[in-house]
Amino acid sequence: MRRVRISYFASVPKVPCDITVVSNGGYPLDQNIYQAVKGLTSAEATNKVGGVIIMLAGLADGTGGKGFYNNMAQSKTPKEYLDRVSHVDRRHTVADQWESQVLARILNQHRVIMVSDLIQPEIVTDMHMEHAKTFDEALRRAYDIQGGTAKVSVTPDGLAVIGC
């Protein structure tokens, strides 16, 4: 167990980071934005409110569902979406409401830069995120936002994170 602990366990920074870099560990877990949200939740845990999360994902399959895309794209802001669905009766939820709520919660507190050269940038921006074609582009933008001395956290496989 000691070897496993050393190899696979890492502590969460005591002070949240300014920039958090995360991925879902590759295909098929990064095939669309719907799947990418799962890794964003681990980044959310280490990123300060107002910080930048950089998600590296293939996104070859686009959004992962029309309902999910529409929930976000048809809302003026993530907060508007959260406010609207907070009044939906639990017996009448909308398609993909849960995943949309998780993404909206994250976007309400963090800026997300989605890195992929396999998706149309407008799809990402319609869903209230920023798009970058390369990691270098995203990291430069994140440092421009957070400053040159920003603290960075990297989680190569956000789906493998277990909170304690």
N, C-alpha and C positions, 0 to 999 in steps of 0.2 A: 504494500500500500504506500509506503514511503516514496518509492520510485514513481508511482502514478501521481501522487500529490505534487511532487516536484515538477513532473513533466506536464501535467494537465491542469493544475489549479493555479490561478492567479488571483491576487487580491484586487478588489475594486479600489480605485484611488479614493483617499479620504476626502479630497477636495475635487469636485467635479471638473472635468477637463473642458477646455475651450473648444477643441476640435476632436471629434471622435470619428475614426475611420473603421468601417465594418464591411463585411461581406457575409454571404450565406454559405460560403465554402464551395461555390461552384454549382454546375448543372447537376441535377434538375432543380435544385433549391433556389436558383436565381433566375429562373426562366421568365418571370414576369414580375410586375410591381406588387401584385397581391402576395406573392411568395416573399419578396424582398422586405415587406413590412415586418415579417417575423424577426429578421435580423436587426431591423431598426429598433425593436423593443429592447434588445440588449444594449445597443448604443445609447438609448435614452437613459439608461441607468447610470452611465458614466459621464454623460454630457451635462454641462451646466444649462440652466434655463437661459435662453438667448444664445446658446452656443450653436456650433455648426456640426452637423453629422454628414459625413461623406459615405455614401453607400455605393460599393462597387458591385454591379450586377449585370449579367448578360442581357436580360430582358428581351430575348429573341421572340418570345410569345406575347409581347406587348403588356397589356394591363392585367390580364388574368380574369377578365370578366366585364361585360358591358355595364352591369349594375354597379359594380365597384367603381368603375371609371365615372359613370354618371353621377353617383353620389358625391364625388369630390368635384368634378368639373362643373356641375350645375350649381354649386355653392359658391357664393362670392368669396368666402373665406372658410378656413377649417373651423373657426369658432361658430360661424353661422350654421354649418352642418351639425356640430355638436349640440347647439341650442335647439335646432329643429328636431333631431332624433331623441333628445331627452324627453320630449313630450309624446313620443310614439308609444302606444300601449304595447306591452310585451307580447301580446297575442297577435299583433299586427306589424311586426317588424318589416322593413323593406329589404329587398335583395341585397346581400352582401353587407348588411348594416354593421355587423360586428367588426369586420376587417376595416371598413371605412371609418368607424369610430376610433379604432386604434390608431390609424394613420392620422386622422384629424387631431387626436390628442397629442401625438408627437409633433405635428406641424404647428400646433397652437403654442408650443413651448420652444421649438428648435427650428433652425433653418436646415433644410435637407438638400444636399447636392447629390443627385443621382448620376452616377458615372456609367455610361454605356454608349457604344457606337453602333448598337443594333436596334435602336428605337428612334422614332421621330421625336425630336426635342419638344414639339408642341404637345405631345401626349403627356410628357412629364410636367411641363409648365402649366398645362390645363389643370393638373391635379395639385397645384400649389407648391411644387418643388422646383428646384433649379436643375438644369441639365448641364453636364459636361461630357465631352467625348473622351477625355483622358483623365487619368488620376492627377497628373501634373497640373492640368488646368484647374481641376477642383481644389487641389491643395493650395495653389496660388490664390485662388478666390477666397478660400477659407482664411488664409493668413491676412489677406487684405481686409476682411471683415473683422477678424479677432485680434489682429496686430501681430507683429513679428516675434513677440515673445510668448505667443499662445502655447498652452500646454496641450499635448496631443496624446490620445489614447488610441491603440490599435487592437481590434478584435478580428482576427482573420476568419473566424467562423462563428458568427453571432448565434447560430442555432445550437452550438455546443456549449453555450454558457448556462450555468446553473446558478441561480441566486441563493445565497445563504443568509 
